[in-house]
Amino acid sequence: MRGIWSLPKAAPALARHLGAYIDLVALDLDRTRREIIAQVVASVIIAVCIFFLIFMVCLAVLAYTWNTPYRLAAIAWMSGGFLLIAVAAVIYRFNVARSEPFFADVRKEWQEDRVILERILFPDKKE
């Protein structure tokens, strides 16, 4: 019951903390948006360059082996190589760990503030 009577004392601090949490969420969302945009742009540039590089290498291999009995073998080896690279990329994609969880700053601050809030609202509670 004492926790309810402590609420008017804690209201200004709670309001300030709520505002701070909203600011942290906005900062986290803004940082995440910038990181995603930068990663997408870099990934698109890399993908386009790699696509043209691979295309030119395949054309060179086909041009080199066209009038030889190794023409079909060259095509089969290139296809197998692309398949292995694709499988490795899929495995890598699903095993990559994120550097920071979403809303990491908000979670950290909430863990710290929760202890303080419990002390304000329930001062008689022993831990």
N, CA, C and O atoms as a printed pandas DataFrame, in Angstrom:
     atom_number atom_name residue_name chain_id  residue_number  x_coord  y_coord  z_coord
0              1         N          MET        A               1    0.805   -1.184    0.000
1              2        CA          MET        A               1    0.000    0.000    0.000
2              3         C          MET        A               1    0.859    1.263    0.000
3              4         O          MET        A               1    0.475    2.289   -0.561
4              5         N          ARG        A               2    2.017    1.172    0.634
5              6        CA          ARG        A               2    2.903    2.329    0.662
6              7         C          ARG        A               2    3.358    2.736   -0.726
7              8         O          ARG        A               2    3.620    3.911   -0.985
8              9         N          GLY        A               3    3.451    1.756   -1.620
9             10        CA          GLY        A               3    3.872    2.054   -2.988
10            11         C          GLY        A               3    2.937    3.021   -3.676
11            12         O          GLY        A               3    3.381    3.875   -4.444
12            13         N          ILE        A               4    1.669    2.901   -3.415
13            14        CA          ILE        A               4    0.685    3.803   -4.019
14            15         C          ILE        A               4    0.860    5.213   -3.472
15            16         O          ILE        A               4    0.728    6.185   -4.216
16            17         N          TRP        A               5    1.158    5.337   -2.166
17            18        CA          TRP        A               5    1.362    6.662   -1.566
18            19         C          TRP        A               5    2.660    7.291   -2.053
19            20         O          TRP        A               5    2.792    8.515   -2.038
20            21         N          SER        A               6    3.611    6.486   -2.479
21            22        CA          SER        A               6    4.881    7.009   -2.989
22            23         C          SER        A               6    4.769    7.469   -4.435
23            24         O          SER        A               6    5.662    8.146   -4.944
24            25         N          LEU        A               7    3.701    7.114   -5.082
25            26        CA          LEU        A               7    3.534    7.440   -6.499
26            27         C          LEU        A               7    3.583    8.936   -6.795
27            28         O          LEU        A               7    4.228    9.317   -7.772
28            29         N          PRO        A               8    2.940    9.809   -6.012
29            30        CA          PRO        A               8    3.056   11.245   -6.319
30            31         C          PRO        A               8    4.489   11.761   -6.246
31            32         O          PRO        A               8    4.857   12.669   -6.991
32            33         N          LYS        A               9    5.295   11.196   -5.362
33            34        CA          LYS        A               9    6.703   11.601   -5.283
34            35         C          LYS        A               9    7.467   11.139   -6.519
35            36         O          LYS        A               9    8.366   11.829   -7.000
36            37         N          ALA        A              10    7.101    9.971   -7.024
37            38        CA          ALA        A              10    7.836    9.378   -8.138
38            39         C          ALA        A              10    7.337    9.848   -9.495
39            40         O          ALA        A              10    8.013    9.631  -10.501
40            41         N          ALA        A              11    6.166   10.490   -9.551
41            42        CA          ALA        A              11    5.570   10.864  -10.839
42            43         C          ALA        A              11    6.473   11.745  -11.698
43            44         O          ALA        A              11    6.614   11.465  -12.889
44            45         N          PRO        A              12    7.094   12.803  -11.153
45            46        CA          PRO        A              12    7.972   13.610  -12.017
46            47         C          PRO        A              12    9.154   12.820  -12.565
47            48         O          PRO        A              12    9.528   12.972  -13.728
48            49         N          ALA        A              13    9.731   11.985  -11.730
49            50        CA          ALA        A              13   10.864   11.171  -12.196
50            51         C          ALA        A              13   10.403   10.170  -13.251
51            52         O          ALA        A              13   11.097    9.930  -14.239
52            53         N          LEU        A              14    9.232    9.592  -13.031
53            54        CA          LEU        A              14    8.704    8.642  -14.009
54            55         C          LEU        A              14    8.422    9.328  -15.336
55            56         O          LEU        A              14    8.684    8.762  -16.397
56            57         N          ALA        A              15    7.894   10.535  -15.285
57            58        CA          ALA        A              15    7.622   11.277  -16.525
58            59         C          ALA        A              15    8.916   11.592  -17.260
59            60         O          ALA        A              15    8.991   11.458  -18.482
60            61         N          ARG        A              16    9.939   12.012  -16.513
61            62        CA          ARG        A              16   11.238   12.291  -17.155
62            63         C          ARG        A              16   11.825   11.026  -17.774
63            64         O          ARG        A              16   12.366   11.052  -18.879
64            65         N          HIS        A              17   11.709    9.918  -17.039
65            66        CA          HIS        A              17   12.242    8.661  -17.571
66            67         C          HIS        A              17   11.457    8.198  -18.794
67            68         O          HIS        A              17   12.037    7.668  -19.742
68            69         N          LEU        A              18   10.166    8.393  -18.777
69            70        CA          LEU        A              18    9.361    8.025  -19.942
70            71         C          LEU        A              18    9.801    8.828  -21.162
71            72         O          LEU        A              18    9.942    8.283  -22.256
72            73         N          GLY        A              19   10.016   10.124  -20.967
73            74        CA          GLY        A              19   10.528   10.961  -22.060
74            75         C          GLY        A              19   11.901   10.512  -22.533
75            76         O          GLY        A              19   12.191   10.513  -23.729
76            77         N          ALA        A              20   12.743   10.129  -21.580
77            78        CA          ALA        A              20   14.083    9.644  -21.947
78            79         C          ALA        A              20   13.994    8.338  -22.723
79            80         O          ALA        A              20   14.758    8.120  -23.664
80            81         N          TYR        A              21   13.060    7.462  -22.332
81            82        CA          TYR        A              21   12.892    6.214  -23.074
82            83         C          TYR        A              21   12.408    6.478  -24.493
83            84         O          TYR        A              21   12.842    5.814  -25.434
84            85         N          ILE        A              22   11.532    7.424  -24.643
85            86        CA          ILE        A              22   11.060    7.774  -25.993
86            87         C          ILE        A              22   12.225    8.303  -26.828
87            88         O          ILE        A              22   12.342    7.975  -28.008
88            89         N          ASP        A              23   13.080    9.116  -26.224
89            90        CA          ASP        A              23   14.266    9.604  -26.936
90            91         C          ASP        A              23   15.205    8.463  -27.309
91            92         O          ASP        A              23   15.739    8.436  -28.418
92            93         N          LEU        A              24   15.411    7.514  -26.383
93            94        CA          LEU        A              24   16.279    6.371  -26.679
94            95         C          LEU        A              24   15.707    5.518  -27.815
95            96         O          LEU        A              24   16.445    5.062  -28.687
96            97         N          VAL        A              25   14.404    5.310  -27.798
97            98        CA          VAL        A              25   13.776    4.533  -28.877
98            99         C          VAL        A              25   13.979    5.245  -30.209
99           100         O          VAL        A              25   14.306    4.613  -31.214
100          101         N          ALA        A              26   13.784    6.567  -30.213
101          102        CA          ALA        A              26   13.978    7.323  -31.455
102          103         C          ALA        A              26   15.425    7.237  -31.935
103          104         O          ALA        A              26   15.674    7.080  -33.130
104          105         N          LEU        A              27   16.370    7.338  -31.017
105          106        CA          LEU        A              27   17.786    7.230  -31.394
106          107         C          LEU        A              27   18.117    5.840  -31.918
107          108         O          LEU        A              27   18.829    5.699  -32.912
108          109         N          ASP        A              28   17.599    4.809  -31.245
109          110        CA          ASP        A              28   17.841    3.436  -31.714
110          111         C          ASP        A              28   17.245    3.214  -33.095
111          112         O          ASP        A              28   17.887    2.608  -33.953
112          113         N          LEU        A              29   16.036    3.691  -33.321
113          114        CA          LEU        A              29   15.402    3.524  -34.629
114          115         C          LEU        A              29   16.159    4.284  -35.711
115          116         O          LEU        A              29   16.330    3.779  -36.821
116          117         N          ASP        A              30   16.610    5.484  -35.398
117          118        CA          ASP        A              30   17.362    6.274  -36.368
118          119         C          ASP        A              30   18.690    5.610  -36.710
119          120         O          ASP        A              30   19.070    5.541  -37.879
120          121         N          ARG        A              31   19.404    5.116  -35.684
121          122        CA          ARG        A              31   20.681    4.433  -35.919
122          123         C          ARG        A              31   20.464    3.160  -36.738
123          124         O          ARG        A              31   21.229    2.874  -37.659
124          125         N          THR        A              32   19.427    2.404  -36.405
125          126        CA          THR        A              32   19.133    1.173  -37.131
126          127         C          THR        A              32   18.784    1.472  -38.588
127          128         O          THR        A              32   19.217    0.758  -39.492
128          129         N          ARG        A              33   18.001    2.527  -38.812
129          130        CA          ARG        A              33   17.635    2.906  -40.183
130          131         C          ARG        A              33   18.875    3.278  -40.988
131          132         O          ARG        A              33   19.022    2.846  -42.131
132          133         N          ARG        A              34   19.773    4.078  -40.400
133          134        CA          ARG        A              34   21.002    4.457  -41.113
134          135         C          ARG        A              34   21.865    3.240  -41.416
135          136         O          ARG        A              34   22.408    3.120  -42.515
136          137         N          GLU        A              35   21.994    2.336  -40.447
137          138        CA          GLU        A              35   22.809    1.138  -40.663
138          139         C          GLU        A              35   22.212    0.259  -41.761
139          140         O          GLU        A              35   22.946   -0.270  -42.596
140          141         N          ILE        A              36   20.916    0.102  -41.768
141          142        CA          ILE        A              36   20.268   -0.732  -42.781
142          143         C          ILE        A              36   20.436   -0.120  -44.166
143          144         O          ILE        A              36   20.736   -0.830  -45.125
144          145         N          ILE        A              37   20.247    1.188  -44.278
145          146        CA          ILE        A              37   20.401    1.852  -45.578
146          147         C          ILE        A              37   21.832    1.702  -46.078
147          148         O          ILE        A              37   22.049    1.389  -47.248
148          149         N          ALA        A              38   22.806    1.923  -45.203
149          150        CA          ALA        A              38   24.212    1.792  -45.612
150          151         C          ALA        A              38   24.521    0.361  -46.038
151          152         O          ALA        A              38   25.222    0.152  -47.028
152          153         N          GLN        A              39   24.012   -0.621  -45.310
153          154        CA          GLN        A              39   24.255   -2.010  -45.662
154          155         C          GLN        A              39   23.588   -2.385  -46.978
155          156         O          GLN        A              39   24.165   -3.125  -47.775
156          157         N          VAL        A              40   22.384   -1.885  -47.213
157          158        CA          VAL        A              40   21.686   -2.194  -48.467
158          159         C          VAL        A              40   22.417   -1.583  -49.656
159          160         O          VAL        A              40   22.593   -2.244  -50.680
160          161         N          VAL        A              41   22.842   -0.330  -49.530
161          162        CA          VAL        A              41   23.558    0.321  -50.631
162          163         C          VAL        A              41   24.866   -0.419  -50.924
163          164         O          VAL        A              41   25.176   -0.711  -52.079
164          165         N          ALA        A              42   25.620   -0.714  -49.882
165          166        CA          ALA        A              42   26.885   -1.432  -50.082
166          167         C          ALA        A              42   26.635   -2.822  -50.672
167          168         O          ALA        A              42   27.372   -3.264  -51.554
168          169         N          SER        A              43   25.612   -3.498  -50.195
169          170        CA          SER        A              43   25.315   -4.837  -50.713
170          171         C          SER        A              43   24.906   -4.802  -52.180
171          172         O          SER        A              43   25.293   -5.681  -52.950
172          173         N          VAL        A              44   24.139   -3.810  -52.569
173          174        CA          VAL        A              44   23.723   -3.700  -53.975
174          175         C          VAL        A              44   24.932   -3.428  -54.863
175          176         O          VAL        A              44   25.069   -4.038  -55.924
176          177         N          ILE        A              45   25.801   -2.528  -54.446
177          178        CA          ILE        A              45   27.004   -2.233  -55.240
178          179         C          ILE        A              45   27.872   -3.478  -55.370
179          180         O          ILE        A              45   28.336   -3.803  -56.462
180          181         N          ILE        A              46   28.091   -4.170  -54.265
181          182        CA          ILE        A              46   28.899   -5.390  -54.291
182          183         C          ILE        A              46   28.248   -6.440  -55.176
183          184         O          ILE        A              46   28.929   -7.091  -55.968
184          185         N          ALA        A              47   26.941   -6.611  -55.050
185          186        CA          ALA        A              47   26.247   -7.633  -55.840
186          187         C          ALA        A              47   26.343   -7.344  -57.338
187          188         O          ALA        A              47   26.571   -8.261  -58.127
188          189         N          VAL        A              48   26.172   -6.091  -57.736
189          190        CA          VAL        A              48   26.250   -5.737  -59.157
190          191         C          VAL        A              48   27.664   -5.983  -59.684
191          192         O          VAL        A              48   27.835   -6.540  -60.768
192          193         N          CYS        A              49   28.676   -5.571  -58.920
193          194        CA          CYS        A              49   30.060   -5.776  -59.357
194          195         C          CYS        A              49   30.402   -7.259  -59.450
195          196         O          CYS        A              49   31.035   -7.696  -60.411
196          197         N          ILE        A              50   29.989   -8.020  -58.462
197          198        CA          ILE        A              50   30.276   -9.456  -58.488
198          199         C          ILE        A              50   29.525  -10.134  -59.632
199          200         O          ILE        A              50   30.064  -11.033  -60.277
200          201         N          PHE        A              51   28.289   -9.713  -59.889
201          202        CA          PHE        A              51   27.535  -10.280  -60.996
202          203         C          PHE        A              51   28.275  -10.091  -62.313
203          204         O          PHE        A              51   28.435  -11.046  -63.074
204          205         N          PHE        A              52   28.732   -8.862  -62.593
205          206        CA          PHE        A              52   29.435   -8.622  -63.847
206          207         C          PHE        A              52   30.792   -9.322  -63.891
207          208         O          PHE        A              52   31.210   -9.787  -64.951
208          209         N          LEU        A              53   31.475   -9.403  -62.769
209          210        CA          LEU        A              53   32.747  -10.127  -62.731
210          211         C          LEU        A              53   32.529  -11.601  -63.053
211          212         O          LEU        A              53   33.241  -12.171  -63.880
212          213         N          ILE        A              54   31.561  -12.206  -62.410
213          214        CA          ILE        A              54   31.286  -13.624  -62.656
214          215         C          ILE        A              54   30.829  -13.849  -64.093
215          216         O          ILE        A              54   31.235  -14.820  -64.731
216          217         N          PHE        A              55   29.992  -12.959  -64.600
217          218        CA          PHE        A              55   29.524  -13.063  -65.977
218          219         C          PHE        A              55   30.701  -13.022  -66.951
219          220         O          PHE        A              55   30.760  -13.821  -67.885
220          221         N          MET        A              56   31.623  -12.112  -66.741
221          222        CA          MET        A              56   32.784  -11.995  -67.639
222          223         C          MET        A              56   33.712  -13.197  -67.512
223          224         O          MET        A              56   34.259  -13.657  -68.514
224          225         N          VAL        A              57   33.897  -13.709  -66.312
225          226        CA          VAL        A              57   34.737  -14.895  -66.139
226          227         C          VAL        A              57   34.092  -16.095  -66.833
227          228         O          VAL        A              57   34.781  -16.882  -67.481
228          229         N          CYS        A              58   32.780  -16.233  -66.699
229          230        CA          CYS        A              58   32.097  -17.343  -67.373
230          231         C          CYS        A              58   32.196  -17.216  -68.893
231          232         O          CYS        A              58   32.405  -18.209  -69.590
232          233         N          LEU        A              59   32.048  -16.020  -69.394
233          234        CA          LEU        A              59   32.219  -15.822  -70.841
234          235         C          LEU        A              59   33.633  -16.165  -71.282
235          236         O          LEU        A              59   33.831  -16.762  -72.340
236          237         N          ALA        A              60   34.612  -15.792  -70.476
237          238        CA          ALA        A              60   35.999  -16.112  -70.822
238          239         C          ALA        A              60   36.226  -17.615  -70.829
239          240         O          ALA        A              60   36.887  -18.138  -71.726
240          241         N          VAL        A              61   35.682  -18.315  -69.833
241          242        CA          VAL        A              61   35.837  -19.774  -69.782
242          243         C          VAL        A              61   35.143  -20.419  -70.974
243          244         O          VAL        A              61   35.707  -21.318  -71.596
244          245         N          LEU        A              62   33.945  -19.985  -71.303
245          246        CA          LEU        A              62   33.238  -20.547  -72.453
246          247         C          LEU        A              62   33.960  -20.239  -73.763
247          248         O          LEU        A              62   34.052  -21.103  -74.635
248          249         N          ALA        A              63   34.466  -19.034  -73.906
249          250        CA          ALA        A              63   35.201  -18.683  -75.123
250          251         C          ALA        A              63   36.468  -19.532  -75.249
251          252         O          ALA        A              63   36.826  -19.957  -76.347
252          253         N          TYR        A              64   37.141  -19.775  -74.127
253          254        CA          TYR        A              64   38.366  -20.550  -74.156
254          255         C          TYR        A              64   38.104  -22.023  -74.476
255          256         O          TYR        A              64   38.902  -22.658  -75.165
256          257         N          THR        A              65   36.998  -22.565  -73.985
257          258        CA          THR        A              65   36.738  -24.002  -74.156
258          259         C          THR        A              65   35.696  -24.309  -75.231
259          260         O          THR        A              65   35.279  -25.462  -75.343
260          261         N          TRP        A              66   35.265  -23.342  -76.014
261          262        CA          TRP        A              66   34.145  -23.561  -76.925
262          263         C          TRP        A              66   34.431  -24.633  -77.977
263          264         O          TRP        A              66   33.588  -25.504  -78.192
264          265         N          ASN        A              67   35.537  -24.602  -78.610
265          266        CA          ASN        A              67   35.841  -25.571  -79.669
266          267         C          ASN        A              67   36.653  -26.742  -79.150
267          268         O          ASN        A              67   37.471  -27.306  -79.875
268          269         N          THR        A              68   36.431  -27.104  -77.910
269          270        CA          THR        A              68   37.150  -28.239  -77.318
270          271         C          THR        A              68   36.137  -29.230  -76.760
271          272         O          THR        A              68   34.962  -28.897  -76.607
272          273         N          PRO        A              69   36.577  -30.430  -76.457
273          274        CA          PRO        A              69   35.651  -31.402  -75.843
274          275         C          PRO        A              69   35.337  -31.068  -74.373
275          276         O          PRO        A              69   34.505  -31.731  -73.754
276          277         N          TYR        A              70   35.988  -30.062  -73.827
277          278        CA          TYR        A              70   35.779  -29.712  -72.416
278          279         C          TYR        A              70   34.683  -28.665  -72.223
279          280         O          TYR        A              70   34.468  -28.192  -71.107
280          281         N          ARG        A              71   34.000  -28.307  -73.286
281          282        CA          ARG        A              71   32.978  -27.263  -73.237
282          283         C          ARG        A              71   31.880  -27.596  -72.221
283          284         O          ARG        A              71   31.569  -26.766  -71.367
284          285         N          LEU        A              72   31.298  -28.777  -72.294
285          286        CA          LEU        A              72   30.232  -29.161  -71.365
286          287         C          LEU        A              72   30.756  -29.345  -69.944
287          288         O          LEU        A              72   30.067  -29.024  -68.976
288          289         N          ALA        A              73   31.960  -29.856  -69.824
289          290        CA          ALA        A              73   32.546  -30.009  -68.485
290          291         C          ALA        A              73   32.764  -28.642  -67.842
291          292         O          ALA        A              73   32.537  -28.479  -66.643
292          293         N          ALA        A              74   33.203  -27.659  -68.629
293          294        CA          ALA        A              74   33.407  -26.312  -68.092
294          295         C          ALA        A              74   32.089  -25.725  -67.605
295          296         O          ALA        A              74   32.034  -25.104  -66.544
296          297         N          ILE        A              75   31.032  -25.921  -68.378
297          298        CA          ILE        A              75   29.713  -25.418  -67.977
298          299         C          ILE        A              75   29.249  -26.131  -66.700
299          300         O          ILE        A              75   28.720  -25.489  -65.793
300          301         N          ALA        A              76   29.443  -27.446  -66.626
301          302        CA          ALA        A              76   29.027  -28.210  -65.442
302          303         C          ALA        A              76   29.812  -27.778  -64.200
303          304         O          ALA        A              76   29.234  -27.626  -63.124
304          305         N          TRP        A              77   31.128  -27.580  -64.345
305          306        CA          TRP        A              77   31.940  -27.153  -63.192
306          307         C          TRP        A              77   31.546  -25.749  -62.717
307          308         O          TRP        A              77   31.504  -25.490  -61.514
308          309         N          MET        A              78   31.264  -24.860  -63.644
309          310        CA          MET        A              78   30.834  -23.513  -63.247
310          311         C          MET        A              78   29.484  -23.570  -62.529
311          312         O          MET        A              78   29.279  -22.879  -61.531
312          313         N          SER        A              79   28.562  -24.396  -63.041
313          314        CA          SER        A              79   27.262  -24.534  -62.385
314          315         C          SER        A              79   27.407  -25.105  -60.975
315          316         O          SER        A              79   26.775  -24.631  -60.030
316          317         N          GLY        A              80   28.238  -26.115  -60.853
317          318        CA          GLY        A              80   28.493  -26.699  -59.529
318          319         C          GLY        A              80   29.133  -25.696  -58.580
319          320         O          GLY        A              80   28.788  -25.646  -57.399
320          321         N          GLY        A              81   30.050  -24.908  -59.085
321          322        CA          GLY        A              81   30.675  -23.869  -58.256
322          323         C          GLY        A              81   29.663  -22.845  -57.784
323          324         O          GLY        A              81   29.680  -22.439  -56.622
324          325         N          PHE        A              82   28.775  -22.422  -58.686
325          326        CA          PHE        A              82   27.736  -21.464  -58.302
326          327         C          PHE        A              82   26.793  -22.068  -57.263
327          328         O          PHE        A              82   26.364  -21.381  -56.336
328          329         N          LEU        A              83   26.479  -23.324  -57.416
329          330        CA          LEU        A              83   25.619  -23.991  -56.447
330          331         C          LEU        A              83   26.282  -24.039  -55.075
331          332         O          LEU        A              83   25.635  -23.755  -54.067
332          333         N          LEU        A              84   27.561  -24.393  -55.023
333          334        CA          LEU        A              84   28.274  -24.434  -53.743
334          335         C          LEU        A              84   28.350  -23.056  -53.100
335          336         O          LEU        A              84   28.177  -22.922  -51.888
336          337         N          ILE        A              85   28.605  -22.047  -53.898
337          338        CA          ILE        A              85   28.672  -20.684  -53.362
338          339         C          ILE        A              85   27.308  -20.256  -52.826
339          340         O          ILE        A              85   27.222  -19.621  -51.775
340          341         N          ALA        A              86   26.254  -20.601  -53.540
341          342        CA          ALA        A              86   24.908  -20.250  -53.084
342          343         C          ALA        A              86   24.563  -20.953  -51.776
343          344         O          ALA        A              86   23.988  -20.337  -50.879
344          345         N          VAL        A              87   24.903  -22.225  -51.656
345          346        CA          VAL        A              87   24.644  -22.968  -50.418
346          347         C          VAL        A              87   25.446  -22.370  -49.268
347          348         O          VAL        A              87   24.920  -22.198  -48.168
348          349         N          ALA        A              88   26.706  -22.055  -49.514
349          350        CA          ALA        A              88   27.536  -21.443  -48.472
350          351         C          ALA        A              88   26.977  -20.086  -48.054
351          352         O          ALA        A              88   26.992  -19.745  -46.871
352          353         N          ALA        A              89   26.489  -19.317  -49.015
353          354        CA          ALA        A              89   25.912  -18.006  -48.694
354          355         C          ALA        A              89   24.641  -18.148  -47.861
355          356         O          ALA        A              89   24.415  -17.363  -46.940
356          357         N          VAL        A              90   23.819  -19.134  -48.173
357          358        CA          VAL        A              90   22.597  -19.354  -47.393
358          359         C          VAL        A              90   22.958  -19.769  -45.970
359          360         O          VAL        A              90   22.362  -19.270  -45.015
360          361         N          ILE        A              91   23.912  -20.662  -45.815
361          362        CA          ILE        A              91   24.344  -21.096  -44.480
362          363         C          ILE        A              91   24.918  -19.913  -43.703
363          364         O          ILE        A              91   24.600  -19.729  -42.527
364          365         N          TYR        A              92   25.745  -19.127  -44.342
365          366        CA          TYR        A              92   26.330  -17.945  -43.692
366          367         C          TYR        A              92   25.237  -16.969  -43.278
367          368         O          TYR        A              92   25.277  -16.417  -42.179
368          369         N          ARG        A              93   24.278  -16.760  -44.142
369          370        CA          ARG        A              93   23.198  -15.804  -43.880
370          371         C          ARG        A              93   22.411  -16.185  -42.633
371          372         O          ARG        A              93   22.040  -15.316  -41.844
372          373         N          PHE        A              94   22.154  -17.471  -42.449
373          374        CA          PHE        A              94   21.369  -17.897  -41.301
374          375         C          PHE        A              94   22.197  -18.028  -40.032
375          376         O          PHE        A              94   21.626  -18.131  -38.947
376          377         N          ASN        A              95   23.521  -18.027  -40.129
377          378        CA          ASN        A              95   24.364  -18.164  -38.949
378          379         C          ASN        A              95   24.974  -16.850  -38.477
379          380         O          ASN        A              95   25.640  -16.813  -37.443
380          381         N          VAL        A              96   24.755  -15.792  -39.213
381          382        CA          VAL        A              96   25.346  -14.512  -38.831
382          383         C          VAL        A              96   24.629  -13.999  -37.589
383          384         O          VAL        A              96   23.401  -13.927  -37.539
384          385         N          ALA        A              97   25.425  -13.647  -36.596
385          386        CA          ALA        A              97   24.844  -13.098  -35.367
386          387         C          ALA        A              97   24.789  -11.586  -35.492
387          388         O          ALA        A              97   25.685  -10.964  -36.063
388          389         N          ARG        A              98   23.741  -11.011  -34.959
389          390        CA          ARG        A              98   23.612   -9.557  -34.983
390          391         C          ARG        A              98   24.576   -8.948  -33.981
391          392         O          ARG        A              98   24.849   -9.518  -32.925
392          393         N          SER        A              99   25.081   -7.790  -34.334
393          394        CA          SER        A              99   26.020   -7.132  -33.438
394          395         C          SER        A              99   25.328   -6.595  -32.193
395          396         O          SER        A              99   25.868   -6.725  -31.094
396          397         N          GLU        A             100   24.180   -6.013  -32.329
397          398        CA          GLU        A             100   23.417   -5.490  -31.204
398          399         C          GLU        A             100   21.959   -5.864  -31.374
399          400         O          GLU        A             100   21.407   -5.765  -32.470
400          401         N          PRO        A             101   21.337   -6.295  -30.287
401          402        CA          PRO        A             101   19.907   -6.564  -30.397
402          403         C          PRO        A             101   19.134   -5.258  -30.582
403          404         O          PRO        A             101   19.611   -4.177  -30.237
404          405         N          PHE        A             102   17.962   -5.385  -31.120
405          406        CA          PHE        A             102   17.102   -4.233  -31.373
406          407         C          PHE        A             102   16.718   -3.597  -30.038
407          408         O          PHE        A             102   16.373   -4.310  -29.096
408          409         N          PHE        A             103   16.770   -2.280  -29.944
409          410        CA          PHE        A             103   16.471   -1.510  -28.729
410          411         C          PHE        A             103   17.381   -1.903  -27.571
411          412         O          PHE        A             103   16.916   -1.997  -26.436
412          413         N          ALA        A             104   18.649   -2.131  -27.829
413          414        CA          ALA        A             104   19.586   -2.534  -26.783
414          415         C          ALA        A             104   19.734   -1.463  -25.715
415          416         O          ALA        A             104   19.786   -1.781  -24.527
416          417         N          ASP        A             105   19.803   -0.202  -26.117
417          418        CA          ASP        A             105   19.955    0.873  -25.139
418          419         C          ASP        A             105   18.731    0.982  -24.241
419          420         O          ASP        A             105   18.858    1.197  -23.036
420          421         N          VAL        A             106   17.553    0.836  -24.823
421          422        CA          VAL        A             106   16.327    0.915  -24.041
422          423         C          VAL        A             106   16.271   -0.221  -23.035
423          424         O          VAL        A             106   15.909   -0.006  -21.878
424          425         N          ARG        A             107   16.624   -1.418  -23.458
425          426        CA          ARG        A             107   16.612   -2.564  -22.542
426          427         C          ARG        A             107   17.575   -2.362  -21.381
427          428         O          ARG        A             107   17.238   -2.645  -20.232
428          429         N          LYS        A             108   18.766   -1.876  -21.680
429          430        CA          LYS        A             108   19.776   -1.660  -20.637
430          431         C          LYS        A             108   19.291   -0.630  -19.626
431          432         O          LYS        A             108   19.398   -0.840  -18.418
432          433         N          GLU        A             109   18.770    0.462  -20.112
433          434        CA          GLU        A             109   18.281    1.511  -19.212
434          435         C          GLU        A             109   17.086    1.019  -18.395
435          436         O          GLU        A             109   16.969    1.351  -17.215
436          437         N          TRP        A             110   16.208    0.240  -19.001
437          438        CA          TRP        A             110   15.058   -0.259  -18.278
438          439         C          TRP        A             110   15.493   -1.187  -17.151
439          440         O          TRP        A             110   14.915   -1.132  -16.065
440          441         N          GLN        A             111   16.482   -2.028  -17.372
441          442        CA          GLN        A             111   16.966   -2.921  -16.320
442          443         C          GLN        A             111   17.506   -2.125  -15.140
443          444         O          GLN        A             111   17.285   -2.497  -13.988
444          445         N          GLU        A             112   18.210   -1.033  -15.418
445          446        CA          GLU        A             112   18.747   -0.198  -14.344
446          447         C          GLU        A             112   17.624    0.560  -13.629
447          448         O          GLU        A             112   17.623    0.658  -12.402
448          449         N          ASP        A             113   16.684    1.089  -14.387
449          450        CA          ASP        A             113   15.632    1.908  -13.792
450          451         C          ASP        A             113   14.582    1.076  -13.067
451          452         O          ASP        A             113   13.926    1.571  -12.151
452          453         N          ARG        A             114   14.421   -0.141  -13.453
453          454        CA          ARG        A             114   13.431   -0.989  -12.815
454          455         C          ARG        A             114   13.762   -1.193  -11.341
455          456         O          ARG        A             114   12.871   -1.199  -10.492
456          457         N          VAL        A             115   15.047   -1.360  -11.045
457          458        CA          VAL        A             115   15.468   -1.538   -9.659
458          459         C          VAL        A             115   15.156   -0.280   -8.851
459          460         O          VAL        A             115   14.639   -0.371   -7.737
460          461         N          ILE        A             116   15.463    0.880   -9.399
461          462        CA          ILE        A             116   15.199    2.147   -8.715
462          463         C          ILE        A             116   13.695    2.343   -8.530
463          464         O          ILE        A             116   13.249    2.763   -7.462
464          465         N          LEU        A             117   12.936    2.049   -9.540
465          466        CA          LEU        A             117   11.481    2.204   -9.467
466          467         C          LEU        A             117   10.882    1.290   -8.409
467          468         O          LEU        A             117    9.983    1.701   -7.675
468          469         N          GLU        A             118   11.363    0.071   -8.321
469          470        CA          GLU        A             118   10.866   -0.847   -7.288
470          471         C          GLU        A             118   11.198   -0.340   -5.893
471          472         O          GLU        A             118   10.392   -0.492   -4.975
472          473         N          ARG        A             119   12.371    0.261   -5.719
473          474        CA          ARG        A             119   12.733    0.815   -4.416
474          475         C          ARG        A             119   11.841    1.994   -4.044
475          476         O          ARG        A             119   11.500    2.171   -2.875
476          477         N          ILE        A             120   11.463    2.801   -5.037
477          478        CA          ILE        A             120   10.602    3.950   -4.753
478          479         C          ILE        A             120    9.185    3.488   -4.425
479          480         O          ILE        A             120    8.580    3.965   -3.464
480          481         N          LEU        A             121    8.663    2.575   -5.210
481          482        CA          LEU        A             121    7.272    2.161   -5.029
482          483         C          LEU        A             121    7.093    1.192   -3.877
483          484         O          LEU        A             121    6.042    1.198   -3.235
484          485         N          PHE        A             122    8.055    0.384   -3.602
485          486        CA          PHE        A             122    7.951   -0.626   -2.542
486          487         C          PHE        A             122    9.170   -0.544   -1.620
487          488         O          PHE        A             122   10.031   -1.423   -1.668
488          489         N          PRO        A             123    9.260    0.493   -0.784
489          490        CA          PRO        A             123   10.452    0.656    0.060
490          491         C          PRO        A             123   10.573   -0.400    1.150
491          492         O          PRO        A             123   11.679   -0.644    1.632
492          493         N          ASP        A             124    9.483   -1.030    1.553
493          494        CA          ASP        A             124    9.524   -2.030    2.621
494          495         C          ASP        A             124    9.920   -3.405    2.128
495          496         O          ASP        A             124   10.248   -4.282    2.927
496          497         N          LYS        A             125    9.893   -3.598    0.851
497          498        CA          LYS        A             125   10.192   -4.914    0.264
498          499         C          LYS        A             125   11.687   -5.193    0.391
499          500         O          LYS        A             125   12.513   -4.395   -0.051
500          501         N          LYS        A             126   12.025   -6.314    0.989
501          502        CA          LYS        A             126   13.434   -6.720    1.156
502          503         C          LYS        A             126   13.787   -7.718    0.067
503          504         O          LYS        A             126   13.003   -8.610   -0.257
504          505         N          GLU        A             127   14.981   -7.552   -0.492
505          506        CA          GLU        A             127   15.414   -8.453   -1.572
506          507         C          GLU        A             127   16.459   -9.405   -1.059
507          508         O          GLU        A             127   16.953  -10.244   -1.812
